[in-house]
């Protein structure tokens, strides 16, 4: 009888040991840069109530209509989180984080899930990092969010990108624009995609986000929302641009940028890179002043961004940027005989307590095989132990890079290694 063969789900990829150091290095950069901006980490469950995601993101978005992993348990309906802004806001409301005082500056790192066709840089389980400022309507918050987002990429060494910027206005501006957009699109609606026809009445702005080829000519000549912003929205956007100029952050105005979620208001932005090909988005976000109230809180302004980590990894590969050093171990114990193996096992902790990484052979292999394994592990030093070394109380310390050896007591070996 053949043994069963198990594989990961389509679009859900194992991060193997050779890859995980890059992920740890990236996560550490995110933690460090967020701390410099005085943001605090928040972690939410990967499952959320279906209604939260539907209300938060929008019924007509592709995420809700096509891409969520939904399931039931009794009378409860859940989804695997497809994004993290709505869950973070849910946590903010549920735990009364507004009572901590001031604006809440939160960031996150974690896996998301969308039941879409796997493609380069986007799997069905993918990873994002992002940040939110909840409780401020000041354009300074918008600019700080953008600055944090860009600082992570600059820290890594990715500078081949473009920041696209737009304002999608407040509800009053959006309603005026929607009517103008409907008037423009209506004569040619029957020539547009089925998805755009469906969006026409409920949210025509989402048509601007269409990737369907038959829609592009109509989108290109569509009216722009900047012509319909009321005075308050115009003032807010003017200050955002002014502050970005003050910080020396370059941007390109994109009047058709609306982002993919229904909760955005006013500032919308996207970071793209030509190194990613046609799917060029690295990160994006904007202001969502209506979301907190939409999911049960008090009216509360907020702004944030989210960034795809797989796409960032691809950009690093294209630019030959190394996020992590080559794998190595400081000390490899090479042992000959049972007594030597026991010595190594009891002295490994002393090397580790000195702040060094250390390992030994687990298979009882020959000295030649162990030295080969030490080389494969990229060991800096090998401590060679046999019966003669145990009898003399001196052990061979081999510098694997310089091919040099010294015969020393273990205490002197430890002192030498600790001083390296």
Buried (B, 14 or more C-beta within 10 A) or exposed (E): EEEEEEEEEEBBBEEEEEEEBBBEBBBEBBBEBBEEBEBEEBEBEBBBBBEBBBBBBBEBBBBBEEBBBEEEEEEEEBBBBBBBBBBBBBBBBEEEBBEEEEBBBBBBBBBBBBBBEBEEBBBBBBBBBBBBBBBBBBBEBBBBBBBBBBBBBEEBBBEEBBBBBBBBBBEEBBEBBBEBBBEBBEEEBEEBBEBBBBBBEEBBBBBBBBEEEEBEEBBEEBBBBBEBBBEEBBEBBEBBBEBBEEEEBEBEEBBBBBBBBBBBBBBBBBBBBEBBEEBBBBBBBBBBBBBBEBBEBEEBBBBBBBBBBBBBBBBBEBBEBEBBEEEEBBBBBBBBEEBBBEBBEEBBEBBBEBEBBBBBBEEEBEBEEBBEBBEEBBBBBBBBBBEEBBEEEBBBBBEBEEEEEEEBEBEBBBEEBEEE
